[in-house]
Amino acid sequence: MSTLETIIIAIVEGLTEFLPVSSTGHMIITQNILGVESTEFVKAFTFIIQFGAILSVVVLYWKRFFQLNNTPAPEGASDLKRFLHKYDFYWKLLVAFIPAAVLGLLFNDLIDEMLESVTVVAVTLILGGVFMLFCDKIFNKGSEETKLTEKRAFWIGMFQCISMIPGVSRSMATIVGGMAQKLTRKAAAEFSFFLAVPTMFAATLFKMLKIFLEPQGMQILKDNLGTLIIGNVVAFIVAMLAIKFFISFVTRYGFKAFGWYRIIVGGIILVMLFTGHNLTIA
């Protein structure tokens, strides 16, 4: 991968990671357009640069990540419940993270196979886009709930599992999961950002471990260290801007614009594929 290709893919990651349009799907499309060969390193690169994107969440919401719950625990609570109350934020992130962690380990090879298919991405972009045209009416009628319970966290985590299919969008799945649990759009979007941190961090570590275990894996990482650093820095900067834009936009306008965007992009790709056109322009 050239430096320019690295920067372009990282910009796409930063822009789309926290928008409900599928960052993985867009990076797969971008790689095909640029003519970047889908090597094991390139597959890992798309996960590893997510570290830069999730770091932007920690920076923007650092008070949530580094401040314990100092409100009084319920009267008569056991020592365990007092502990969980104090570390409430981390406990609910863990509850939401577990479903994807388990299924991700079980179906990792299948997920890698689907990452090769632009057709899968195009179809899921369209299906998800159609759904997003109506999700505001379906899930968020008059909802003013902002409190996240353990049960709500768990079900949001279950929704996140759907995003293992390329093109679905982790952001879309978790935000819709939050809205299905009666959270406001803003509350659902913010928890989606928070949940991205352990989920994507774990995915990054897992991909790096797989490379380490391969023959010459350490050498591959050393040879591409500059590429990884550039990718993470660019993804970090762009993701910070995207998060600020998204919270403001979705709170005010909802998800319909993202739905139409997904349908248009997915439709164009399918038409190109079915008419024998190659996405590569490089």
FENSUL-V208060 format. One record per backbone hydrogen bond with DSSP energy under -1.0 kcal/mol. NH is the residue of the N-H (numbers start at 1). CO is the residue of the C=O. E is the energy in kcal/mol with one decimal. If there is no record, write none. Layout:
NH;CO;E
NH;CO;E
//
This chain:
6;2;-2.3
7;3;-2.4
8;4;-2.5
9;5;-2.4
10;6;-2.2
11;7;-2.4
12;8;-2.2
13;9;-2.2
14;10;-2.7
15;11;-2.6
16;12;-2.1
17;13;-2.2
21;19;-2.0
26;22;-2.0
27;23;-2.4
28;24;-2.3
29;25;-2.3
30;26;-2.6
31;27;-2.6
32;28;-1.9
33;29;-2.5
34;30;-2.6
35;31;-1.0
36;31;-2.5
39;37;-2.0
43;39;-2.3
44;40;-2.2
45;41;-2.9
46;42;-1.7
48;44;-3.0
49;45;-2.4
50;47;-1.3
51;48;-1.7
53;49;-1.1
54;50;-2.8
55;51;-1.9
56;52;-1.0
58;54;-1.7
59;55;-2.1
60;56;-2.5
61;57;-2.6
65;61;-1.4
66;62;-1.9
69;86;-2.5
77;74;-1.8
82;78;-2.3
83;79;-2.2
84;80;-2.8
85;81;-2.1
86;82;-2.0
87;83;-2.1
88;85;-1.2
91;87;-2.4
92;88;-2.2
93;89;-1.6
94;90;-2.2
95;91;-2.4
96;92;-2.1
97;93;-1.9
98;94;-2.0
101;97;-1.9
102;98;-2.5
103;99;-2.3
104;100;-2.6
105;101;-1.6
106;102;-1.9
107;103;-2.5
111;107;-2.3
112;108;-2.3
113;109;-1.8
114;110;-2.1
115;111;-1.4
116;113;-1.5
117;114;-1.6
121;117;-1.3
122;118;-2.6
123;119;-2.5
124;120;-2.4
125;121;-2.3
126;122;-1.9
127;123;-2.6
128;124;-2.6
129;125;-2.1
130;126;-2.6
131;127;-2.0
132;128;-2.1
133;129;-1.2
134;131;-1.4
135;131;-1.0
138;134;-2.1
139;135;-2.8
140;136;-1.7
153;149;-2.5
154;150;-2.4
155;151;-2.1
156;152;-2.2
157;153;-2.0
158;154;-1.8
159;155;-2.2
160;156;-1.9
162;159;-1.4
163;160;-1.4
164;161;-1.6
165;162;-1.6
168;165;-2.1
173;169;-2.5
174;170;-2.4
175;171;-2.4
176;172;-2.7
177;173;-2.0
178;174;-2.2
179;175;-2.5
180;176;-2.6
182;179;-1.8
183;178;-2.4
184;145;-2.1
188;184;-2.7
189;185;-2.5
190;186;-2.6
191;187;-2.0
192;188;-1.8
193;189;-1.9
194;190;-2.3
195;191;-2.9
196;192;-1.3
197;194;-1.1
199;195;-1.7
200;196;-2.8
201;197;-2.0
202;198;-2.2
203;199;-1.9
204;200;-2.4
205;201;-2.4
206;202;-2.4
207;203;-2.2
208;204;-2.2
209;205;-2.4
210;206;-2.1
211;207;-1.8
212;208;-2.4
213;209;-2.0
214;211;-1.1
217;214;-2.2
220;216;-2.2
221;217;-1.9
222;218;-2.3
223;219;-2.8
224;220;-1.2
225;222;-1.2
228;224;-2.2
229;225;-2.4
230;226;-2.5
231;227;-2.4
232;228;-2.2
233;229;-2.4
234;230;-2.5
235;231;-2.3
236;232;-2.2
237;233;-2.1
238;234;-2.4
239;235;-2.3
240;236;-1.7
241;237;-1.3
242;238;-2.3
243;239;-2.6
244;240;-1.6
245;241;-2.0
246;242;-2.8
247;243;-2.3
248;244;-1.4
249;245;-2.6
250;246;-3.1
251;247;-1.7
252;248;-1.2
253;249;-3.4
254;250;-1.3
259;255;-1.9
260;256;-2.3
261;257;-2.1
262;258;-2.4
263;259;-2.2
264;260;-2.5
265;261;-2.6
266;262;-2.8
267;263;-2.5
268;264;-2.4
269;265;-2.1
270;266;-2.3
271;267;-2.4
272;268;-2.2
273;269;-2.6
274;270;-2.9
275;271;-1.4
276;273;-1.2
277;272;-2.7
281;33;-3.3
//
